[in-house]
Amino acid sequence: MNTGEVHWIALAVFVCLFLLITVLGFLAARWKAGDLSRLDEWALGGQRFGILITWFLVGGDLYTAYTVIAVPALVYGVGAYGFFAIPYAIIIYPFVFAVMPRFWAACRQRGHLTAADLVQARYGHSALAVAVAITGLIATMPYIALQLVGIQVVIAAMGLGKGDLPLIIAFVVLALYTYRSGLRAPAMIAFVKDILIYVTVLAAVLVIPVELGGYGPVFEAAGRVFEMKGGNSGLLLKPGQMLPFASLALGSAMALFMYPHSVTAILSSSSARTIRWNAILLPAYTLLLGLIALLGYMAIADDVKAANPNDAVPLLFLKIFPEWFVGIGFAAIAIGALVPSAIMSIGAAKLFTRNLWKPFVRPQITPTEETTVAKLASLAVKLGALIFIIFLPIQYAIEFQLLGGIWILQTFPAVVLGLYRVPLRGGALFVGWLAGMICGSYLFILAGLKPVILIPHLGVIYIAIIALALNLAISLGGSVIRKKQA
């Protein structure tokens, strides 16, 4: 998308806010000062973040720029089906309340910094730990690349086209302050990001409906458009959409806290109590997400014509708001890409260093060397994501991220069930993981690179659920057989 003119006022506000978070990123190295030559300090902020900081950090980690762009874009394109992100973001927090404090305690007790550390200690099976680490790495790369969609969209909306130079500059800055400050940088910037997002979204849901005559006309206009479009679009779910809607919500919720960036945010907390309180408080973001989704209907009601649905929100903002506020909104989206990208690269770097480099390349590595390797790995991860987005069309990043969600869910049995001392064996879990990965990948390709597939006599269902069921059957069955043989 290119609006044909440079919106200079919006661009100036955008640049000023971007410079502000850049300064904060570098200053963060002195915040809650610690020895940044140690991996737990650099990658987990010394594991001293309390309730408020964790709330902003996890919120900044999970509610990304692509969320702000993609959720209303899906609603703009198909209507009710796009709201699956809402129950998904509701289901997740009881899981966090019940499981993640136990995960945090198990990791803190033995000094584990990654989920693969925990798996290695629990099962004593190196191949399984490596499998968990590699799954986290490959699932994270396209997730980082996907954050660039938000930056690309707002840069184009300000009239700068879709050139790669602004992206390169943004990620060089991101790489530098992450290398210097570690997790403290996105934790500090998350305060600014979340405040900007809340201001932007609350202003949008209050001002735009007034401009359009109220929420009644918004829903009426959206309903008419979907009725003319036909197919699966509409203000209500079609009968055939209910199973995929529910399975996407459930599978996505189960997968979310298996990602390295989610694990990183959890392990940076100061206590299990902090995690429980955040499970109670974080649903405030789900309310925000529901409001964000409504922007898709507002774009329809305002007759926004977007060739790519991802352009719907920026075009809506340009039509409704003065340029200075557009600059604030676009900055919120761009910063919303940088915060999770930093956490994702740190989470991936920890996995590489702790579970691949240290055991197989340099077992006698010193703490300082370990941190240096992690810093360099974080740069490599960002560079890989940048190359991915520059040289491959964006739809490939989206497709691989969907596949990443299917993959990362296959680590659920090893990571979560191990917390409850379910009698599972490492070898059986590894075979189950491998079967789930192969099954999920094959079905994803068979479905035409889509996350759902039609199962005869059942309906359309999220592929990750099918792969996980196979994974669990093999893991549990294999463990029972091995126990009888022992």
C-alpha positions in Angstrom: 0.0 0.0 0.0 1.2 3.5 -0.9 -1.1 6.4 -0.3 0.6 8.4 -3.0 1.8 11.2 -0.7 4.2 11.5 2.2 2.3 12.4 5.4 5.0 14.5 6.9 3.4 15.3 10.2 2.6 11.7 10.9 6.1 10.8 9.9 7.6 13.4 12.2 5.6 12.1 15.2 6.5 8.5 14.3 10.2 9.3 14.1 10.2 11.2 17.4 8.6 8.3 19.2 10.9 5.8 17.6 13.9 7.8 18.8 12.4 7.9 22.3 12.2 4.1 22.5 15.7 3.8 21.0 17.1 5.9 23.8 15.1 3.9 26.4 16.5 0.7 24.9 20.1 1.8 25.5 19.4 3.3 28.9 17.7 0.0 30.0 21.1 -1.5 30.6 21.3 0.5 33.8 17.8 -0.3 34.9 17.7 -2.8 37.8 21.4 -3.0 37.4 23.0 -6.4 37.3 26.0 -8.2 35.8 25.0 -8.3 32.1 27.9 -10.8 31.4 25.7 -13.5 33.0 23.0 -15.1 30.9 20.3 -15.0 33.6 20.8 -11.2 33.9 21.1 -10.5 30.2 18.3 -12.8 29.0 16.0 -12.8 32.0 16.5 -9.5 33.7 18.0 -11.2 36.7 14.6 -12.9 37.2 13.5 -10.0 39.4 10.5 -8.5 37.5 7.5 -7.9 39.7 3.8 -7.9 39.0 3.7 -4.5 37.1 6.7 -5.0 35.0 5.7 -8.6 34.1 2.2 -7.4 33.2 3.7 -4.9 30.6 6.3 -7.4 29.5 4.0 -10.3 28.9 1.4 -8.0 27.3 4.0 -6.5 25.0 5.2 -10.0 24.2 1.9 -11.6 23.3 -0.1 -8.7 21.9 2.1 -7.7 18.9 2.0 -5.4 16.0 0.8 -8.2 13.8 -2.1 -8.7 16.3 -3.1 -5.1 15.8 -3.0 -5.4 12.0 -4.0 -9.0 11.4 -7.0 -9.5 13.8 -9.0 -6.6 12.4 -7.8 -7.5 8.9 -9.3 -11.0 9.3 -12.5 -9.5 10.7 -12.5 -7.1 7.7 -12.2 -10.0 5.3 -14.4 -12.7 6.8 -16.3 -11.3 9.8 -17.1 -13.4 12.8 -14.5 -16.1 12.1 -11.8 -13.5 12.8 -12.9 -13.3 16.4 -11.4 -16.7 17.2 -8.5 -14.8 18.8 -10.8 -13.6 21.6 -11.7 -17.0 23.1 -8.1 -18.1 22.5 -6.9 -15.2 24.6 -9.5 -16.1 27.3 -8.7 -19.8 27.5 -5.0 -19.2 28.0 -5.1 -17.5 31.3 -6.6 -20.3 33.4 -3.8 -22.4 31.9 -1.2 -19.9 32.9 -2.6 -19.6 36.4 -2.6 -23.4 36.9 0.6 -24.5 35.1 3.1 -21.7 34.7 3.8 -21.1 38.5 4.7 -24.8 38.7 6.9 -24.4 35.6 8.6 -21.3 37.1 9.2 -23.1 40.4 10.7 -26.2 38.8 13.0 -24.0 36.6 14.1 -21.7 39.5 14.8 -24.6 41.8 17.4 -26.1 39.4 18.6 -23.0 37.5 16.9 -23.8 34.2 16.7 -21.0 31.7 14.8 -22.7 28.9 12.0 -25.3 28.6 14.6 -27.7 27.0 16.7 -27.4 30.2 13.7 -28.6 32.2 13.0 -31.5 29.7 16.7 -32.6 29.9 16.6 -32.6 33.7 13.2 -34.4 33.9 13.8 -37.2 31.4 17.5 -37.4 31.0 17.0 -37.8 27.2 19.3 -35.5 25.1 17.5 -36.1 21.8 14.2 -35.0 23.3 15.8 -31.9 24.8 17.4 -31.1 21.5 14.0 -31.7 19.7 12.3 -29.1 22.1 15.1 -26.6 21.5 15.1 -27.0 17.7 11.3 -26.8 17.6 11.4 -23.5 19.5 14.0 -22.1 17.2 12.3 -22.9 13.9 8.9 -21.8 15.2 10.3 -18.5 16.4 12.1 -17.4 13.2 9.0 -16.7 11.0 7.2 -15.3 14.0 9.8 -12.6 14.2 9.7 -12.0 10.5 5.9 -11.7 10.7 6.3 -8.7 13.1 7.8 -6.8 10.2 4.4 -6.9 8.5 3.2 -4.2 10.9 6.2 -2.0 10.3 5.9 -2.4 6.5 2.2 -1.5 6.5 2.6 1.7 8.5 5.7 2.8 6.6 3.8 2.3 3.4 0.8 4.1 4.8 2.9 7.2 5.6 3.8 7.4 1.9 7.3 5.9 2.0 6.5 2.8 -0.1 7.5 -0.7 0.7 11.3 -0.2 0.5 13.6 -2.3 2.7 15.8 0.5 4.1 13.4 1.6 6.9 13.0 -2.0 8.0 16.8 -2.5 8.0 17.3 0.7 10.0 14.6 -0.4 12.6 16.1 -3.8 13.0 19.7 -2.6 13.3 18.6 -0.3 16.1 16.7 -3.2 17.7 19.7 -5.5 17.4 22.0 -2.9 19.0 20.0 -2.1 22.1 19.0 -5.8 22.6 22.7 -6.8 22.4 23.6 -4.2 25.0 20.6 -4.3 27.4 19.1 -7.8 26.9 15.6 -8.3 28.2 15.7 -5.1 30.2 15.3 -3.2 26.9 11.9 -4.7 25.7 10.7 -4.7 29.3 11.3 -0.9 29.6 10.0 -0.1 26.1 6.9 -2.2 26.7 5.7 0.5 29.1 5.7 3.0 26.3 4.3 0.6 23.7 1.4 -0.5 25.8 0.4 3.0 26.8 0.5 4.1 23.1 -1.6 1.0 22.1 -4.2 1.7 24.8 -4.5 5.4 23.9 -4.7 4.6 20.2 -7.3 1.8 20.5 -9.5 3.6 23.1 -9.5 6.7 20.9 -10.4 4.7 17.9 -13.3 2.8 19.4 -14.7 6.1 20.9 -14.1 8.5 18.0 -14.6 6.4 14.9 -18.1 5.1 15.7 -19.2 8.7 16.5 -18.0 9.7 13.0 -19.9 6.7 11.5 -23.1 7.3 13.4 -22.7 4.8 16.1 -22.1 1.1 16.5 -25.5 0.2 15.1 -24.8 1.6 11.6 -21.3 0.0 11.8 -22.7 -3.5 12.2 -25.4 -2.9 9.7 -22.9 -1.8 7.1 -20.7 -4.8 7.8 -23.7 -7.2 7.6 -24.7 -5.8 4.2 -21.2 -6.2 2.8 -20.8 -9.8 4.0 -24.3 -10.7 2.7 -23.3 -9.5 -0.7 -20.0 -11.2 -0.5 -21.5 -14.5 0.5 -19.4 -17.6 1.2 -18.2 -18.1 4.8 -18.2 -14.4 5.6 -20.8 -12.9 8.0 -21.5 -11.3 11.3 -22.3 -14.8 12.7 -20.4 -18.1 12.4 -21.7 -20.5 9.9 -22.3 -24.1 11.2 -19.3 -25.4 9.4 -17.0 -22.8 11.0 -17.8 -23.7 14.6 -15.4 -26.6 14.9 -12.5 -24.9 13.2 -13.2 -21.8 15.3 -13.2 -23.7 18.6 -10.2 -25.9 17.7 -8.1 -22.9 16.5 -8.9 -21.2 19.8 -8.0 -24.2 21.9 -4.9 -25.3 20.0 -3.6 -21.7 19.8 -4.1 -21.3 23.6 -2.2 -24.5 24.4 0.6 -23.6 22.1 1.2 -20.0 23.1 3.2 -20.5 26.3 5.3 -23.2 24.7 7.0 -20.5 22.5 10.5 -19.4 23.7 9.4 -15.8 24.0 6.5 -16.7 26.4 8.8 -18.9 28.4 11.3 -16.1 28.6 8.7 -13.7 30.0 7.5 -16.2 32.6 11.0 -17.1 33.8 11.9 -13.4 34.2 9.2 -13.1 36.9 10.4 -12.7 40.5 7.9 -15.3 42.0 5.2 -17.7 41.3 2.8 -15.2 42.9 3.7 -12.7 40.3 2.7 -15.2 37.6 -0.6 -15.9 39.2 -1.4 -12.2 39.6 -0.6 -11.7 36.0 -2.9 -14.5 34.9 -5.6 -12.6 36.8 -4.7 -9.1 35.4 -3.7 -10.0 31.8 -7.3 -10.5 30.5 -7.5 -6.7 30.4 -5.5 -7.1 27.2 -8.2 -9.5 25.9 -10.7 -6.7 26.3 -8.4 -4.5 24.3 -8.1 -7.3 21.6 -11.8 -7.4 21.3 -11.9 -3.6 20.7 -9.1 -4.0 18.1 -11.0 -6.6 16.2 -14.0 -4.2 15.9 -11.8 -1.9 13.8 -12.3 -4.4 10.9 -16.0 -3.7 10.9 -15.4 0.0 11.2 -13.2 -0.1 8.1 -16.1 -1.7 6.2 -18.6 0.9 7.5 -16.3 3.7 6.4 -16.0 2.2 2.9 -12.3 1.6 3.2 -11.1 -0.1 0.0 -8.0 -2.2 0.8 -6.6 -4.5 -1.8 -4.7 -6.2 1.1 -6.8 -6.6 4.3 -3.7 -5.8 6.3 -4.0 -2.2 5.0 -7.5 -1.7 6.4 -6.6 -0.3 9.8 -3.9 2.2 8.5 -6.2 3.4 5.8 -9.1 3.8 8.3 -6.8 5.9 10.6 -5.7 8.1 7.7 -9.4 8.8 6.8 -10.6 9.6 10.4 -7.8 11.1 12.5 -5.5 14.1 12.2 -2.0 13.4 11.1 -0.4 13.9 14.5 -2.6 11.2 16.0 -2.0 8.9 13.0 1.7 9.3 13.8 1.1 8.1 17.4 -1.0 5.2 16.2 1.5 4.1 13.6 4.4 4.4 16.1 2.4 2.2 18.6 2.1 -0.5 15.9 5.8 -0.3 14.9 7.0 -0.4 18.6 4.5 -3.2 19.0 6.7 -5.1 16.5 10.0 -4.3 18.1 9.2 -5.4 21.7 8.1 -9.0 20.9 10.9 -9.3 18.3 13.5 -8.5 20.9 12.0 -11.0 23.4 11.7 -13.7 20.6 15.3 -13.3 19.6 16.5 -13.5 23.2 14.4 -16.6 23.8 15.7 -18.3 20.7 19.3 -17.3 21.6 18.9 -18.9 25.0 17.8 -22.1 23.4 20.7 -22.2 20.9 23.3 -21.4 23.6 22.1 -23.6 26.4 20.7 -26.6 24.6 22.8 -26.8 21.3 26.0 -24.9 21.6 26.9 -25.7 25.2 26.3 -29.4 25.2 27.6 -30.2 21.7 30.2 -27.6 20.9 31.7 -26.2 24.2 30.6 -28.1 27.3 33.1 -26.2 29.5 31.9 -22.8 28.4 32.2 -20.1 31.1 29.2 -17.9 32.1 30.7 -14.9 30.3 31.3 -16.9 27.1 27.8 -18.3 27.3 26.3 -14.8 27.4 28.5 -13.7 24.5 27.4 -16.6 22.4 23.7 -15.8 23.3 24.2 -12.2 22.3 25.7 -13.2 18.9 22.9 -15.7 18.4 20.3 -13.1 19.0 21.8 -11.0 16.3 21.9 -14.0 13.9 18.2 -14.7 14.6 17.2 -11.1 13.8 19.3 -11.2 10.7 17.7 -14.4 9.6 14.2 -13.0 10.1 15.2 -9.8 8.2 16.6 -11.8 5.2 13.5 -14.0 5.3 11.2 -11.0 4.9 13.3 -9.1 2.3 13.9 -12.0 -0.1 10.7 -14.0 0.3 7.1 -12.8 -0.3 5.3 -12.1 3.0 2.8 -14.9 2.5 5.6 -17.4 3.1 6.3 -15.8 6.5 2.6 -16.1 7.3 2.4 -19.7 6.1 5.5 -20.7 8.0 4.2 -19.0 11.2 1.0 -21.0 11.0 3.1 -24.2 10.6 5.3 -23.0 13.5 2.1 -23.0 15.7 1.5 -26.7 14.7 5.1 -27.6 15.5 5.4 -25.8 18.8 2.3 -27.6 20.2 4.2 -30.9 19.8 6.5 -29.9 22.7 3.4 -29.6 25.1 3.6 -33.2 26.4 7.3 -33.1 27.2 7.1 -29.7 28.9 3.8 -29.6 30.6 3.1 -33.3 31.5 6.5 -33.5 33.0 5.6 -30.9 35.6 3.0 -33.3 37.0 5.2 -36.4 37.1 3.0 -38.2 34.6 4.9 -41.5 34.1 6.3 -40.8 30.6 9.6 -42.0 29.2 11.9 -39.7 27.2 12.2 -42.1 24.3 8.4 -42.5 23.9 8.0 -38.7 24.1 10.7 -38.2 21.4 8.9 -40.7 19.1 5.6 -39.0 19.8 7.1 -35.6 19.1 8.6 -36.9 15.8 5.3 -38.4 14.8 3.4 -35.2 15.6 5.9 -33.1 13.7 5.7 -35.3 10.6 1.9 -35.6 10.8 1.3 -31.9 11.3 3.7 -30.9 8.5 2.2 -33.4 6.1 -1.4 -32.4 6.8 -0.5 -28.7 6.5 0.9 -29.3 3.0 -2.0 -31.5 2.1 -4.4 -28.8 3.2 -2.8 -26.3 0.8 -0.6 -24.6 3.4 -3.6 -23.9 5.6 -3.8 -24.5 9.4 -7.1 -26.5 9.2 -8.2 -29.6 7.3 -11.4 -31.4 6.6 -11.7 -34.7 8.4 -14.6 -36.9 7.0 -17.5 -37.4 9.4 -16.0 -34.9 11.8 -15.5 -31.6 10.1 -12.8 -29.0 9.6 -10.3 -29.0 12.5 -7.1 -27.3 13.4 -4.2 -29.5 12.3 -2.2 -29.0 15.5 -4.9 -30.7 17.5 -4.7 -33.8 15.2 -1.0 -33.9 15.4 -1.0 -33.5 19.2 -3.5 -36.3 19.6 -1.2 -38.7 17.7 1.8 -37.4 19.7 0.0 -38.1 23.0 -1.2 -41.5 22.0 2.3 -42.6 21.1 3.9 -40.9 24.1 1.5 -42.4 26.6 1.3 -45.8 24.9 5.0 -46.1 24.4 5.7 -45.1 28.0 3.3 -47.9 29.2 5.0 -50.5 27.1 8.4 -49.4 28.2 7.3 -49.5 31.8 6.0 -53.1 31.4 9.3 -54.1 29.8 11.4 -52.6 32.5 
